[in-house]
Amino acid sequence: MSGMVRVRAWVAFCAMAVAVVLALAPVGAGAQVSGFKQAIAEAAAADPALAQFYAGRDYKPIWTTKSDAGRRSAFFKALAGADNHGLPAKRYDAAGLKARFETLQTERDRGALEVAMSAAFLSYAQDVQTGALEPKRVDSGIVREVPRRDRQSLLTAFASSNANGFLRSLPPKAPQYAQLMKAKLDLEKTLGRGGWGARVAAKSLGPGDAGDAVIALRDRLFAMGYLKRSAAASYDANLQKAVQQFQIDNGLAPDGVAGAGTLDEINRGPDERLQSVIVAMERMRWMNGGDLGKRHIWVNLPDFTVRVIDNGKITFESVTVVGQNQPDRRSPEFSDQMEMMVVNPSWNVPRSITVKEYLPMMQRNANAAGHIKVIDGRGRVVPRSAIDFASYTERNFPFAMKQPPSDGNALGLVKFLFPNKYNIYLHDTPSKSLFNKETRAFSHGCIRVGQPFDLAYVLLAKQASDPQAEFRRHLQSGQESTIALKEPVPVHLVYFTAWPTPKGRIEYRRDVYGRDGRIFDALVKAGVVLRAVQG
């Protein structure tokens, strides 16, 4: 018998035992109390956390007596604000619970309502603290471990705490969460006012252009807060500057020209931006498990950047290349600890690349990709002439492949390791030209760093008096070597298409993998709604 089955069997036995004992209770006031306890035991029996909570306190209520009025009021106030968090408010049925208080007739009714209130509390508390969705069920690339709290312990702590303070403690405390919530409320008001005006009907606009499309562009940027009110009908310097700032805020090449890509983003309505913000809030709840780390590495995949954050300030930033938008190449989302860097690394070619890319290449020409060594099970290099590549398939190919250290190594001259089962890491690359692209999803899943040496210097600065000299000593040896980080650094691979700047302006990015779209669809299915707020 499994542990969960044993727990449920015990809970059912307890509920039955309570029912039997209470059934024998004398008629009168005691019988009323007995009916209340029996109703609690029966209603809680299907949920081990609720059953154990109430059994552990002899079925005493926390919601349904006169002395519980303050706790009820605090909880209903929190539920009234669930929409502000982008949560599925109907899931908690606040109106139904209030109505049941108004129509209570028997002690059994009160016992059932007592349990319903606790069940609603647990549902809301989990949702607002660590998210309304299970991310892995929405997208297989979101492999983040969500720090769910123990439900019985959560209810026990709430019962012994100040209700208002406890409920306020549940959402993420990071300032970005409050900034996203403010952006959500602002966007809802924008929807209530009808949005940002007419779409800009043009393929491209730039300095010197004039006419209706330029006016529409001017008016839309004014509504978004990028321009002061103006009657100009030409694409003047002020409009060019506004377009440029918009491009910066949206991860676009800031050339000040409203080309097709820029106009696509300008024409996105507040409803689309609101979806991004709501998803970002859900993603923050998935990470609401404590401090990110006084020093941590933040890799935002759709932003194509890596940053080192020290005590809330960016101390290093670089462009990145992330995984291609293909099912087996998208970079996953998770957090781990960076433990080391490898200088002059060898590239142990992943099995998937070995059999799907190099094997077909060598079946056509055994000498193809001459920089790659074929390795047998004992780690020995096998001459290409000794292998009949045509006789093997993806399943039975018995060899591994490896690229020795070199300037042309696929990993470049340094890689940064946070050992994980997904075989994902940060690394240098000889393919520098890709960093000049606006959208940089080209890798097999690992994160290529535009300024890898500078990242190494920043990481080594905590443990070396001359980090550049320390790094170059290893580099100039030409040999593969490992430098352990004396203090491992938390690294977070995240996916935020909406994220606030320190001043609170929300920057948006394209949903390069479509993950945000899938998350929002799942939130809508759970009961989240887009609101248009008047005023």
C-alpha positions as CSV (number, residue, x, y, z in Angstrom):
1,M,0.0,0.0,0.0
2,S,1.4,3.4,-1.0
3,G,2.0,6.2,1.5
4,M,-0.8,8.3,0.0
5,V,-3.3,5.4,0.1
6,R,-2.4,4.7,3.8
7,V,-3.0,8.4,4.6
8,R,-6.4,8.4,2.9
9,A,-7.3,5.2,4.6
10,W,-6.4,6.6,8.0
11,V,-8.3,9.8,7.2
12,A,-11.4,7.8,6.2
13,F,-11.1,5.7,9.4
14,C,-10.9,8.8,11.5
15,A,-13.9,10.4,9.9
16,M,-15.9,7.2,10.3
17,A,-14.8,7.0,14.0
18,V,-15.8,10.6,14.6
19,A,-19.2,10.0,13.0
20,V,-19.8,6.9,15.1
21,V,-18.8,8.6,18.4
22,L,-20.8,11.7,17.6
23,A,-23.8,9.7,16.6
24,L,-24.0,8.4,20.2
25,A,-23.9,11.9,21.6
26,P,-26.9,13.0,23.8
27,V,-29.5,15.3,22.2
28,G,-29.3,19.0,22.9
29,A,-26.5,21.6,22.8
30,G,-23.9,18.8,22.8
31,A,-25.6,17.2,19.9
32,Q,-25.4,20.5,17.9
33,V,-21.7,20.6,18.5
34,S,-21.4,16.9,17.6
35,G,-23.3,17.6,14.3
36,F,-20.8,20.4,13.5
37,K,-17.8,18.2,14.2
38,Q,-19.2,15.3,12.3
39,A,-19.9,17.6,9.3
40,I,-16.3,18.8,9.4
41,A,-14.9,15.3,9.6
42,E,-17.0,14.1,6.6
43,A,-16.3,17.2,4.5
44,A,-12.6,17.1,5.1
45,A,-12.2,13.4,4.7
46,A,-11.3,13.6,1.0
47,D,-8.4,16.0,1.5
48,P,-5.6,14.7,3.8
49,A,-4.3,18.2,4.6
50,L,-7.7,19.4,5.7
51,A,-8.5,16.2,7.6
52,Q,-5.3,16.2,9.5
53,F,-5.5,20.0,10.2
54,Y,-9.0,19.7,11.8
55,A,-8.3,16.4,13.6
56,G,-5.2,18.0,15.1
57,R,-7.3,20.8,16.6
58,D,-10.2,18.6,17.7
59,Y,-12.4,20.1,14.9
60,K,-12.4,23.6,16.3
61,P,-13.4,26.2,13.7
62,I,-11.3,29.1,12.4
63,W,-13.9,30.7,10.1
64,T,-17.5,30.2,11.4
65,T,-17.8,31.7,14.9
66,K,-18.4,35.3,15.9
67,S,-14.8,35.5,17.0
68,D,-13.6,34.5,13.5
69,A,-15.2,37.6,11.9
70,G,-11.9,39.4,11.5
71,R,-10.3,36.4,9.7
72,R,-13.3,36.1,7.4
73,S,-13.2,39.7,6.6
74,A,-9.5,39.6,5.8
75,F,-9.9,36.6,3.6
76,F,-12.8,38.0,1.6
77,K,-10.9,41.2,1.2
78,A,-8.0,39.2,-0.3
79,L,-10.3,37.4,-2.6
80,A,-11.8,40.7,-3.8
81,G,-8.3,41.6,-5.0
82,A,-7.5,38.2,-6.7
83,D,-8.2,39.7,-10.1
84,N,-5.5,42.3,-9.5
85,H,-3.0,39.5,-9.3
86,G,-4.2,38.0,-12.6
87,L,-5.7,35.0,-10.8
88,P,-8.8,32.9,-11.6
89,A,-11.0,34.6,-9.0
90,K,-14.0,32.4,-9.8
91,R,-12.0,29.4,-8.6
92,Y,-12.4,30.6,-5.0
93,D,-16.2,31.3,-5.3
94,A,-16.2,34.2,-2.8
95,A,-19.8,35.1,-3.7
96,G,-21.0,31.5,-3.1
97,L,-19.2,31.3,0.2
98,K,-20.7,34.6,1.4
99,A,-24.1,33.5,0.3
100,R,-23.7,30.3,2.4
101,F,-23.0,32.4,5.5
102,E,-26.3,34.2,4.9
103,T,-28.3,31.0,4.6
104,L,-26.8,28.9,7.4
105,Q,-29.5,26.9,9.2
106,T,-27.9,23.9,10.9
107,E,-24.7,23.0,12.6
108,R,-24.0,20.5,9.8
109,D,-24.3,23.4,7.3
110,R,-21.8,25.3,9.4
111,G,-19.4,22.4,9.5
112,A,-19.5,22.0,5.8
113,L,-19.0,25.7,5.3
114,E,-16.0,25.7,7.7
115,V,-14.2,23.2,5.5
116,A,-15.2,25.0,2.3
117,M,-13.7,28.2,3.6
118,S,-10.4,26.4,4.4
119,A,-10.4,24.7,1.0
120,A,-10.9,28.0,-0.7
121,F,-8.1,29.6,1.4
122,L,-5.6,26.8,0.5
123,S,-6.5,27.2,-3.2
124,Y,-6.0,31.0,-3.1
125,A,-2.9,30.8,-0.9
126,Q,-1.2,28.4,-3.3
127,D,-2.2,30.4,-6.4
128,V,-1.1,33.8,-5.1
129,Q,2.1,32.5,-3.6
130,T,3.4,30.0,-6.1
131,G,1.2,30.2,-9.1
132,A,-2.2,28.9,-10.4
133,L,-0.7,26.5,-13.0
134,E,1.7,23.6,-13.0
135,P,4.2,24.9,-15.6
136,K,5.4,21.5,-16.8
137,R,1.9,20.6,-17.8
138,V,1.7,23.8,-20.0
139,D,5.0,23.5,-21.7
140,S,7.6,20.8,-21.5
141,G,10.4,23.3,-21.8
142,I,9.5,24.9,-18.4
143,V,11.3,22.5,-16.1
144,R,11.4,24.9,-13.2
145,E,10.8,23.3,-9.8
146,V,7.9,25.3,-8.2
147,P,8.4,25.7,-4.4
148,R,4.9,24.6,-3.3
149,R,4.3,25.0,0.4
150,D,2.9,22.1,2.5
151,R,-0.8,22.7,2.6
152,Q,-1.4,21.6,6.2
153,S,1.5,23.7,7.5
154,L,0.2,26.7,5.5
155,L,-3.3,26.4,7.1
156,T,-1.8,25.8,10.6
157,A,0.4,28.9,10.2
158,F,-2.5,31.0,9.0
159,A,-4.7,29.9,11.9
160,S,-2.2,31.1,14.4
161,S,-1.2,34.4,12.6
162,N,-2.6,37.8,12.1
163,A,-4.9,37.2,9.1
164,N,-4.3,40.4,7.2
165,G,-0.5,40.3,7.7
166,F,-0.4,36.6,6.7
167,L,-2.4,37.2,3.5
168,R,-0.2,40.2,2.6
169,S,2.9,38.0,3.0
170,L,1.9,35.5,0.3
171,P,2.6,37.2,-3.0
172,P,6.2,37.7,-4.3
173,K,8.0,40.5,-2.4
174,A,10.3,41.4,-5.3
175,P,9.7,45.0,-6.4
176,Q,9.1,43.9,-10.0
177,Y,6.0,42.1,-9.0
178,A,4.4,45.3,-7.6
179,Q,5.5,47.1,-10.8
180,L,3.9,44.5,-13.0
181,M,0.7,44.7,-11.0
182,K,0.7,48.5,-11.4
183,A,1.2,48.0,-15.2
184,K,-1.7,45.5,-15.2
185,L,-4.0,48.0,-13.6
186,D,-2.9,50.8,-16.0
187,L,-3.4,48.6,-19.0
188,E,-6.9,47.7,-17.8
189,K,-7.7,51.4,-17.6
190,T,-6.3,51.8,-21.1
191,L,-8.6,49.1,-22.3
192,G,-11.5,50.8,-20.6
193,R,-10.7,54.0,-22.5
194,G,-10.7,52.1,-25.8
195,G,-7.0,51.5,-26.2
196,W,-4.2,53.5,-27.9
197,G,-6.2,54.5,-31.0
198,A,-6.1,53.5,-34.6
199,R,-3.5,51.0,-35.9
200,V,-0.8,52.4,-38.1
201,A,-1.6,51.3,-41.7
202,A,1.8,51.4,-43.3
203,K,4.6,49.0,-44.3
204,S,7.3,51.3,-43.3
205,L,7.7,55.0,-42.1
206,G,10.8,57.1,-41.7
207,P,12.2,60.6,-41.6
208,G,10.7,62.8,-44.3
209,D,7.4,60.9,-44.6
210,A,4.1,62.7,-44.0
211,G,0.4,62.0,-44.2
212,D,-2.3,60.0,-42.4
213,A,-0.1,57.1,-41.5
214,V,2.5,59.4,-39.9
215,I,-0.4,61.1,-37.9
216,A,-1.7,57.7,-36.8
217,L,1.9,56.8,-35.7
218,R,2.2,60.1,-33.8
219,D,-1.1,59.7,-32.1
220,R,-0.5,56.1,-31.1
221,L,3.0,56.9,-29.6
222,F,1.4,59.8,-27.8
223,A,-1.2,57.5,-26.3
224,M,1.5,55.1,-25.2
225,G,3.5,57.9,-23.5
226,Y,6.4,58.3,-25.9
227,L,5.5,61.7,-27.3
228,K,4.1,65.0,-26.1
229,R,1.0,66.2,-27.7
230,S,1.7,67.6,-31.2
231,A,0.0,68.7,-34.4
232,A,3.0,67.7,-36.6
233,A,2.0,65.7,-39.7
234,S,5.6,64.8,-40.7
235,Y,8.1,62.3,-39.5
236,D,10.2,64.8,-37.6
237,A,13.1,64.5,-35.2
238,N,10.7,64.2,-32.2
239,L,8.9,61.4,-33.8
240,Q,12.1,59.7,-34.7
241,K,13.3,59.9,-31.1
242,A,10.0,58.5,-29.8
243,V,10.3,55.6,-32.3
244,Q,13.8,55.0,-31.1
245,Q,12.8,54.9,-27.5
246,F,10.0,52.5,-28.3
247,Q,12.4,50.2,-30.1
248,I,14.8,50.2,-27.1
249,D,11.9,49.3,-24.8
250,N,10.9,46.4,-27.1
251,G,14.3,44.9,-27.9
252,L,14.4,46.2,-31.5
253,A,17.3,47.7,-33.4
254,P,17.0,51.4,-32.3
255,D,17.4,53.0,-35.7
256,G,14.5,55.4,-35.3
257,V,12.8,54.0,-38.5
258,A,9.4,52.5,-38.1
259,G,9.9,49.5,-40.3
260,A,7.7,46.5,-40.6
261,G,8.9,44.8,-37.4
262,T,8.7,48.0,-35.4
263,L,5.2,48.7,-36.7
264,D,4.1,45.2,-35.8
265,E,5.0,45.9,-32.2
266,I,3.5,49.4,-32.2
267,N,0.2,48.0,-33.5
268,R,0.0,45.5,-30.7
269,G,-3.0,46.5,-28.5
270,P,-3.1,46.9,-24.7
271,D,-4.9,43.6,-24.5
272,E,-1.8,41.8,-25.9
273,R,0.5,43.7,-23.5
274,L,-1.9,42.9,-20.7
275,Q,-1.6,39.2,-21.5
276,S,2.2,39.4,-21.3
277,V,2.1,41.2,-17.9
278,I,-0.4,38.6,-16.5
279,V,1.9,35.8,-17.6
280,A,4.9,37.5,-16.1
281,M,3.2,37.8,-12.8
282,E,2.4,34.0,-12.9
283,R,6.1,33.3,-13.8
284,M,7.2,35.4,-10.8
285,R,5.0,33.4,-8.5
286,W,6.6,30.2,-9.8
287,M,9.9,31.6,-8.5
288,N,8.6,32.8,-5.2
289,G,10.7,30.5,-3.1
290,G,13.1,32.9,-1.4
291,D,16.0,35.1,-2.3
292,L,17.3,34.9,-5.9
293,G,20.8,35.4,-4.4
294,K,22.6,38.6,-3.5
295,R,24.7,37.8,-6.5
296,H,23.0,35.9,-9.3
297,I,23.0,35.4,-13.0
298,W,19.8,36.3,-14.9
299,V,19.4,34.9,-18.4
300,N,16.2,36.2,-20.0
301,L,15.7,34.0,-23.0
302,P,13.4,36.2,-25.2
303,D,15.5,39.2,-24.3
304,F,18.6,37.4,-25.6
305,T,20.7,38.8,-22.6
306,V,22.6,37.5,-19.6
307,R,23.2,39.8,-16.6
308,V,25.1,39.5,-13.4
309,I,23.1,41.1,-10.6
310,D,24.9,42.2,-7.4
311,N,22.7,43.4,-4.6
312,G,20.0,44.4,-7.1
313,K,22.3,46.2,-9.5
314,I,23.5,45.1,-12.9
315,T,27.3,44.6,-12.8
316,F,27.6,42.8,-16.1
317,E,25.5,42.5,-19.2
318,S,25.9,40.8,-22.5
319,V,23.9,39.8,-25.6
320,T,23.3,36.1,-26.0
321,V,22.2,33.5,-28.5
322,V,19.6,31.0,-27.3
323,G,18.1,27.7,-28.6
324,Q,16.3,27.6,-31.9
325,N,12.6,27.6,-31.9
326,Q,12.4,23.8,-32.6
327,P,11.0,21.2,-30.2
328,D,14.3,19.6,-29.3
329,R,16.4,22.8,-29.3
330,R,14.5,25.4,-27.3
331,S,16.4,26.5,-24.2
332,P,14.6,25.3,-21.0
333,E,13.7,27.4,-18.0
334,F,15.1,26.4,-14.6
335,S,17.4,27.6,-11.8
336,D,20.7,26.1,-10.6
337,Q,24.1,26.9,-9.2
338,M,27.0,27.9,-11.4
339,E,30.0,26.0,-9.9
340,M,32.9,26.3,-12.4
341,M,34.2,27.5,-15.7
342,V,36.2,25.4,-18.1
343,V,38.9,27.3,-20.1
344,N,39.9,25.9,-23.5
345,P,37.1,23.4,-23.4
346,S,36.6,20.3,-25.4
347,W,33.2,19.8,-27.0
348,N,31.7,16.5,-26.2
349,V,29.1,16.4,-28.9
350,P,25.6,15.6,-27.5
351,R,24.2,12.3,-28.7
352,S,21.3,14.0,-30.5
353,I,23.7,16.1,-32.6
354,T,26.1,13.1,-33.1
355,V,23.4,10.9,-34.7
356,K,21.1,13.5,-36.3
357,E,23.6,15.8,-37.8
358,Y,27.2,14.4,-38.0
359,L,26.3,10.7,-38.7
360,P,24.3,11.5,-41.9
361,M,27.1,13.9,-42.9
362,M,29.7,11.2,-42.5
363,Q,27.6,8.6,-44.2
364,R,27.7,10.9,-47.3
365,N,31.4,11.6,-46.8
366,A,33.5,9.8,-44.2
367,N,35.9,12.7,-44.0
368,A,33.3,15.4,-43.4
369,A,33.6,17.7,-40.4
370,G,37.3,16.8,-40.0
371,H,37.6,18.9,-36.8
372,I,35.4,16.3,-35.0
373,K,37.1,13.2,-33.5
374,V,35.2,9.9,-33.4
375,I,35.6,8.2,-30.0
376,D,35.0,4.6,-29.0
377,G,33.7,3.3,-25.7
378,R,37.1,3.4,-24.1
379,G,37.7,7.0,-25.0
380,R,40.1,6.3,-27.9
381,V,40.1,8.1,-31.2
382,V,39.0,5.9,-34.0
383,P,40.2,6.5,-37.6
384,R,37.4,7.4,-40.0
385,S,38.7,4.8,-42.4
386,A,38.0,2.0,-39.9
387,I,34.3,2.9,-39.7
388,D,31.6,1.9,-42.1
389,F,29.2,4.8,-41.3
390,A,26.6,3.5,-43.7
391,S,26.1,0.4,-41.7
392,Y,24.8,2.3,-38.6
393,T,21.5,4.1,-37.7
394,E,20.7,6.7,-35.1
395,R,19.9,3.9,-32.6
396,N,22.9,1.6,-33.0
397,F,25.8,4.0,-33.7
398,P,28.3,2.9,-31.1
399,F,30.7,5.9,-31.1
400,A,30.8,9.3,-29.5
401,M,32.2,12.5,-31.1
402,K,34.4,15.1,-29.6
403,Q,36.0,18.4,-30.7
404,P,39.4,19.2,-29.0
405,P,40.2,22.6,-27.7
406,S,40.9,25.2,-30.4
407,D,39.9,28.7,-31.5
408,G,37.3,27.2,-33.7
409,N,35.8,24.9,-31.0
410,A,32.0,25.1,-31.0
411,L,32.2,26.2,-27.4
412,G,34.8,28.8,-28.0
413,L,37.4,29.3,-25.4
414,V,35.4,29.1,-22.2
415,K,32.2,27.5,-20.9
416,F,30.4,28.2,-17.6
417,L,28.9,25.1,-15.9
418,F,26.0,24.7,-13.6
419,P,25.7,20.9,-13.8
420,N,22.2,19.8,-14.7
421,K,20.4,16.9,-16.3
422,Y,19.4,19.0,-19.3
423,N,23.1,19.5,-20.3
424,I,22.6,23.3,-20.6
425,Y,25.4,25.8,-19.9
426,L,26.7,29.2,-21.0
427,H,29.7,29.3,-23.4
428,D,31.8,31.3,-25.8
429,T,31.4,30.7,-29.6
430,P,33.4,31.3,-32.7
431,S,30.2,32.3,-34.6
432,K,30.3,36.0,-33.5
433,S,28.2,37.4,-36.4
434,L,25.0,36.0,-34.9
435,F,25.2,38.4,-32.0
436,N,24.4,41.2,-34.5
437,K,21.0,39.8,-35.3
438,E,17.9,41.3,-33.7
439,T,16.4,37.9,-32.9
440,R,19.0,35.5,-31.7
441,A,17.5,32.0,-31.5
442,F,20.1,29.8,-33.3
443,S,21.7,27.4,-30.8
444,H,21.0,23.8,-30.0
445,G,19.8,24.9,-26.5
446,C,22.8,26.2,-24.7
447,I,23.4,29.9,-24.1
448,R,26.1,31.5,-26.2
449,V,27.5,34.7,-24.6
450,G,28.7,37.7,-26.6
451,Q,31.3,38.8,-24.0
452,P,32.4,35.6,-22.3
453,F,35.8,36.8,-21.2
454,D,34.2,39.8,-19.4
455,L,31.8,37.4,-17.7
456,A,34.7,35.3,-16.6
457,Y,36.5,38.3,-15.1
458,V,33.4,39.4,-13.2
459,L,33.0,35.9,-11.7
460,L,36.7,35.6,-10.8
461,A,36.8,39.0,-9.2
462,K,35.4,37.5,-6.0
463,Q,38.3,35.1,-5.6
464,A,41.3,36.5,-7.5
465,S,43.2,39.8,-6.9
466,D,43.9,40.0,-10.7
467,P,41.0,38.1,-12.4
468,Q,42.1,38.9,-15.9
469,A,45.6,37.6,-15.3
470,E,44.2,34.5,-13.6
471,F,41.9,33.8,-16.5
472,R,44.6,34.4,-19.2
473,R,47.1,32.2,-17.4
474,H,44.7,29.3,-18.0
475,L,43.8,30.5,-21.5
476,Q,47.4,30.8,-22.7
477,S,48.3,27.3,-21.6
478,G,46.2,26.0,-24.5
479,Q,45.2,23.1,-22.3
480,E,41.7,22.3,-21.0
481,S,41.5,23.4,-17.4
482,T,38.8,24.0,-14.8
483,I,38.5,26.9,-12.5
484,A,36.1,26.2,-9.6
485,L,34.0,29.1,-8.2
486,K,34.7,29.3,-4.5
487,E,31.2,30.6,-4.0
488,P,28.7,29.1,-6.4
489,V,26.5,31.6,-8.1
490,P,22.7,31.1,-8.6
491,V,21.8,31.1,-12.2
492,H,18.2,31.6,-13.4
493,L,17.2,30.8,-17.0
494,V,13.9,32.7,-17.3
495,Y,11.4,33.7,-19.9
496,F,9.8,37.2,-19.4
497,T,8.3,38.9,-22.4
498,A,7.2,41.7,-20.0
499,W,9.7,43.1,-17.4
500,P,10.0,46.4,-15.6
501,T,13.0,48.7,-15.7
502,P,14.2,50.1,-12.3
503,K,12.0,53.2,-13.0
504,G,8.9,51.1,-13.6
505,R,8.6,51.3,-17.4
506,I,7.6,47.9,-18.8
507,E,9.8,46.5,-21.5
508,Y,8.3,43.9,-23.9
509,R,9.8,41.2,-25.9
510,R,8.5,38.8,-28.6
511,D,7.2,35.4,-27.5
512,V,9.9,33.6,-29.5
513,Y,8.9,30.1,-28.4
514,G,5.2,30.7,-28.0
515,R,5.4,29.8,-24.4
516,D,3.6,32.8,-23.1
517,G,0.7,32.2,-25.4
518,R,0.3,28.7,-24.1
519,I,0.5,29.9,-20.5
520,F,-2.1,32.6,-21.1
521,D,-4.4,30.1,-22.7
522,A,-4.0,27.8,-19.7
523,L,-4.8,30.7,-17.4
524,V,-7.9,31.6,-19.3
525,K,-9.0,27.9,-19.1
526,A,-8.4,28.1,-15.4
527,G,-10.7,31.2,-15.2
528,V,-8.4,34.3,-15.6
529,V,-10.2,37.1,-17.5
530,L,-8.9,40.3,-19.2
531,R,-10.6,43.3,-17.6
532,A,-11.4,46.7,-19.1
533,V,-11.6,49.1,-16.2
534,Q,-13.5,52.4,-16.5
535,G,-11.9,55.5,-15.0
